[in-house]
Amino acid sequence: MFWVPLLLLAWAIAGVAGLRLCRAAVREAACAREEAGGRQGLTLYEAAFLSGGPARVADLTLVAMARQRRLLLAHTGWATVVDPRGRDAMERTVIGAIGPEGQSPIAPVRKAAATAEAVRTLAERLVRAGLAVPEGDGRTVPEALRRLRLAVPAVAGLAVAALLMPVPSQMPRLLVALWFALPLVFTLGCLAVARFELSPASPWASPAGQRLLASVRQAADGDTDDDRAYLTSVAVRGVHAVGEPQVRAAFAHREPRVEW
């Protein structure tokens, strides 16, 4: 019965992962029922962060400055400063990242802006307001889903180890495999349910933040000839919402997404 400890370990991994997901889902549902007054709207930077994280904030700043002709974005992936006077902390951060020569590839500018103090301050403010998910919070649904996905190969690996170990057993290997199939099916079933019921609209936004984002997304469906609607669309959907081919080409030269 050498495989029994491995089976118990497989059940422990699957059970703990499933329990964490259930607790995260219950906690999120409880938060969703707690809506009490509070914030009634989001700034464009806040909407960008809650929709796509720090990199989205950097993208929004670049697009907004280009829209106002204070920054040129070339299709070759370079940014050129036209007006060196930033109107807020994020614009000053972008101008500083471009450097004193006034020109720089967009990719390093995005990376520097996404990790700048201005974005960290924005993130901390949203977390304090209960609109953003704290960094590394393992109690959230996205983190619980990540751990549940990791449980699948772990359970499968234990099953393979039990079947391949050259230790005599009175139990047929097929029956052993069926026993290990139970925690594996349990884990996959939890993932299947979560895919349709618990998939978060944004891994950055808390339930309260997602509710505010819903109204912002409605505003993004307006006439994109209007600057506010245009930038709102970029904030919630990313640079693929940009209509200008030159700007879209400029952002095609990108580095991997920056994590907060």
C-alpha positions as CSV (number, residue, x, y, z in Angstrom):
1,M,0.0,0.0,0.0
2,F,2.9,2.3,-0.7
3,W,0.7,4.5,-2.9
4,V,-1.7,5.4,-0.1
5,P,0.4,8.2,1.3
6,L,0.8,9.6,-2.1
7,L,-2.9,9.5,-2.6
8,L,-3.5,11.2,0.7
9,L,-1.0,13.9,-0.3
10,A,-2.8,14.3,-3.7
11,W,-6.1,14.8,-1.9
12,A,-4.6,17.3,0.5
13,I,-3.2,19.4,-2.4
14,A,-6.5,19.3,-4.3
15,G,-8.6,19.9,-1.2
16,V,-6.5,22.9,0.1
17,A,-6.5,24.4,-3.4
18,G,-10.3,24.0,-3.8
19,L,-10.9,25.3,-0.3
20,R,-8.8,28.4,-1.0
21,L,-10.8,29.1,-4.1
22,C,-14.1,28.7,-2.2
23,R,-13.0,31.0,0.5
24,A,-11.8,33.6,-2.0
25,A,-15.1,33.4,-3.8
26,V,-17.1,33.8,-0.6
27,R,-14.9,36.7,0.5
28,E,-15.3,38.4,-2.9
29,A,-19.1,37.9,-2.8
30,A,-19.3,39.4,0.7
31,C,-17.3,42.4,-0.4
32,A,-19.6,42.9,-3.3
33,R,-22.6,43.1,-1.0
34,E,-20.9,45.6,1.2
35,E,-21.2,48.6,-1.1
36,A,-21.6,51.6,1.0
37,G,-21.5,55.0,-0.5
38,G,-17.8,55.7,-1.2
39,R,-16.4,56.4,-4.5
40,Q,-18.7,57.2,-7.4
41,G,-16.2,57.5,-10.2
42,L,-12.6,56.9,-11.4
43,T,-10.0,59.1,-13.0
44,L,-8.5,57.9,-16.3
45,Y,-5.3,56.8,-14.6
46,E,-7.3,54.9,-11.9
47,A,-9.4,53.2,-14.6
48,A,-6.3,52.3,-16.5
49,F,-4.6,50.8,-13.5
50,L,-7.7,48.8,-12.5
51,S,-8.1,47.5,-16.0
52,G,-4.5,46.7,-17.0
53,G,-2.1,47.4,-14.2
54,P,0.9,49.7,-14.2
55,A,1.8,49.1,-17.9
56,R,-1.7,50.3,-18.9
57,V,-1.2,53.5,-17.0
58,A,2.1,54.1,-18.9
59,D,0.4,53.4,-22.2
60,L,-2.5,55.8,-21.4
61,T,-0.1,58.6,-20.5
62,L,1.9,58.1,-23.8
63,V,-1.3,58.0,-25.9
64,A,-2.8,61.0,-24.1
65,M,0.3,63.1,-24.6
66,A,0.4,62.0,-28.3
67,R,-3.3,62.9,-28.7
68,Q,-2.5,66.4,-27.4
69,R,0.5,66.7,-29.8
70,R,2.9,67.1,-26.8
71,L,4.6,63.8,-27.7
72,L,5.3,62.2,-31.0
73,L,5.0,58.4,-31.3
74,A,6.7,57.2,-34.5
75,H,5.7,53.9,-36.2
76,T,9.3,52.8,-35.6
77,G,8.7,52.5,-31.9
78,W,10.3,55.8,-30.8
79,A,8.9,58.6,-28.7
80,T,9.9,62.3,-29.1
81,V,9.1,65.0,-26.6
82,V,7.4,68.1,-28.1
83,D,6.3,69.8,-24.9
84,P,8.7,69.1,-22.0
85,R,6.3,70.5,-19.4
86,G,4.4,67.6,-17.8
87,R,1.0,68.5,-16.5
88,D,0.9,65.8,-13.8
89,A,3.2,63.3,-12.0
90,M,2.7,60.6,-14.7
91,E,3.5,62.9,-17.6
92,R,6.6,64.2,-15.8
93,T,7.6,60.6,-15.2
94,V,7.2,59.7,-18.9
95,I,9.2,62.8,-19.9
96,G,11.9,61.9,-17.4
97,A,12.1,58.4,-18.7
98,I,12.5,59.6,-22.3
99,G,15.6,61.4,-21.1
100,P,17.3,64.8,-21.7
101,E,17.8,64.2,-25.4
102,G,14.0,64.2,-25.9
103,Q,13.9,60.9,-27.8
104,S,13.8,57.2,-26.7
105,P,12.4,53.9,-27.8
106,I,8.9,53.4,-26.4
107,A,9.6,50.0,-24.7
108,P,12.0,51.2,-22.0
109,V,9.9,54.3,-21.4
110,R,6.9,52.1,-20.7
111,K,8.9,49.9,-18.4
112,A,10.4,52.9,-16.5
113,A,7.0,54.7,-16.2
114,A,5.2,51.5,-15.1
115,T,7.6,51.0,-12.2
116,A,7.9,54.7,-11.2
117,E,6.9,56.2,-7.9
118,A,3.8,57.9,-9.4
119,V,2.3,54.5,-10.3
120,R,3.1,53.1,-6.9
121,T,1.5,56.0,-5.2
122,L,-1.6,55.5,-7.5
123,A,-1.7,51.8,-6.6
124,E,-1.4,52.4,-2.9
125,R,-4.2,55.0,-3.0
126,L,-6.5,52.5,-4.8
127,V,-5.7,49.8,-2.4
128,R,-6.5,52.0,0.6
129,A,-9.8,52.9,-1.1
130,G,-10.6,49.2,-1.4
131,L,-10.7,49.4,-5.2
132,A,-7.5,47.6,-6.0
133,V,-6.2,44.1,-5.0
134,P,-3.1,44.3,-2.7
135,E,0.1,43.0,-4.2
136,G,0.7,39.3,-3.4
137,D,-2.6,38.9,-1.7
138,G,-3.0,35.1,-1.8
139,R,-6.7,35.4,-0.7
140,T,-8.0,36.8,-4.0
141,V,-9.8,34.8,-6.6
142,P,-7.0,35.2,-9.3
143,E,-4.4,33.9,-6.8
144,A,-6.6,31.1,-5.7
145,L,-7.2,30.1,-9.4
146,R,-3.4,30.2,-10.0
147,R,-2.8,27.8,-7.1
148,L,-5.6,25.6,-8.3
149,R,-4.0,25.3,-11.7
150,L,-0.7,24.4,-10.1
151,A,-2.5,21.6,-8.2
152,V,-3.4,19.8,-11.4
153,P,0.2,18.9,-12.4
154,A,1.0,18.2,-8.8
155,V,-1.8,15.6,-8.5
156,A,-0.9,14.1,-11.8
157,G,2.7,13.9,-10.9
158,L,1.9,12.0,-7.7
159,A,-0.2,9.6,-9.7
160,V,2.6,8.9,-12.1
161,A,5.0,8.4,-9.3
162,A,2.7,6.0,-7.6
163,L,2.3,4.0,-10.8
164,L,6.0,3.9,-11.7
165,M,7.4,3.0,-8.3
166,P,8.8,-0.6,-8.5
167,V,7.2,-1.6,-5.2
168,P,5.0,-4.7,-5.2
169,S,1.3,-4.0,-4.4
170,Q,-1.8,-6.2,-4.1
171,M,-3.8,-3.5,-5.8
172,P,-3.9,-3.6,-9.6
173,R,-2.3,-0.5,-11.2
174,L,-5.5,0.3,-13.0
175,L,-7.4,0.6,-9.8
176,V,-4.6,2.7,-8.3
177,A,-4.9,5.0,-11.3
178,L,-8.6,5.3,-10.7
179,W,-8.1,6.3,-7.1
180,F,-5.8,9.1,-8.2
181,A,-8.2,10.1,-10.9
182,L,-10.7,11.2,-8.1
183,P,-8.6,14.2,-6.8
184,L,-7.6,15.0,-10.4
185,V,-11.2,15.1,-11.5
186,F,-12.1,17.2,-8.4
187,T,-9.4,19.8,-9.2
188,L,-10.4,19.9,-12.9
189,G,-14.0,20.3,-12.0
190,C,-13.3,23.2,-9.7
191,L,-11.4,24.9,-12.6
192,A,-14.2,24.3,-14.9
193,V,-16.7,25.9,-12.6
194,A,-14.4,28.8,-11.9
195,R,-13.9,29.4,-15.6
196,F,-17.6,30.3,-16.0
197,E,-18.5,31.6,-12.6
198,L,-15.5,33.2,-11.0
199,S,-13.3,34.5,-13.8
200,P,-12.5,38.1,-12.7
201,A,-13.0,41.0,-15.1
202,S,-9.6,42.3,-14.0
203,P,-6.9,40.8,-11.8
204,W,-6.0,44.3,-10.5
205,A,-9.5,45.5,-9.4
206,S,-11.3,44.5,-6.2
207,P,-15.1,43.8,-6.4
208,A,-15.7,47.4,-5.6
209,G,-13.2,48.5,-8.3
210,Q,-14.8,46.2,-10.8
211,R,-18.2,47.8,-10.2
212,L,-16.8,51.2,-10.9
213,L,-15.0,49.9,-14.0
214,A,-18.3,48.7,-15.4
215,S,-19.6,52.2,-15.6
216,V,-16.3,53.4,-17.1
217,R,-16.6,50.8,-19.8
218,Q,-20.0,52.1,-20.7
219,A,-18.5,55.6,-21.1
220,A,-15.8,54.1,-23.4
221,D,-18.5,53.1,-25.9
222,G,-19.1,56.7,-26.7
223,D,-17.9,58.7,-29.7
224,T,-14.2,58.2,-29.9
225,D,-13.9,61.6,-31.7
226,D,-14.3,63.0,-28.2
227,D,-11.0,63.1,-26.3
228,R,-12.5,61.9,-23.1
229,A,-14.2,58.9,-24.6
230,Y,-11.2,58.1,-26.7
231,L,-8.8,58.1,-23.7
232,T,-11.4,56.2,-21.6
233,S,-11.4,53.5,-24.3
234,V,-7.6,53.3,-24.2
235,A,-7.7,53.1,-20.4
236,V,-10.1,50.2,-20.2
237,R,-9.2,48.3,-23.4
238,G,-5.5,49.1,-24.0
239,V,-3.6,50.4,-27.0
240,H,-5.4,48.1,-29.4
241,A,-8.4,50.5,-29.0
242,V,-6.3,53.2,-30.6
243,G,-7.6,54.0,-34.1
244,E,-4.5,55.7,-35.6
245,P,-2.3,53.1,-37.5
246,Q,0.9,55.0,-36.7
247,V,0.2,54.9,-32.9
248,R,-0.7,51.2,-33.1
249,A,2.5,50.5,-35.0
250,A,4.5,52.4,-32.4
251,F,3.2,50.2,-29.6
252,A,4.0,47.0,-31.5
253,H,7.6,47.4,-30.4
254,R,6.9,46.2,-26.8
255,E,8.7,44.5,-24.0
256,P,7.0,41.8,-21.7
257,R,4.3,43.2,-19.4
258,V,5.5,44.8,-16.2
259,E,4.2,43.3,-13.0
260,W,3.3,45.5,-10.1
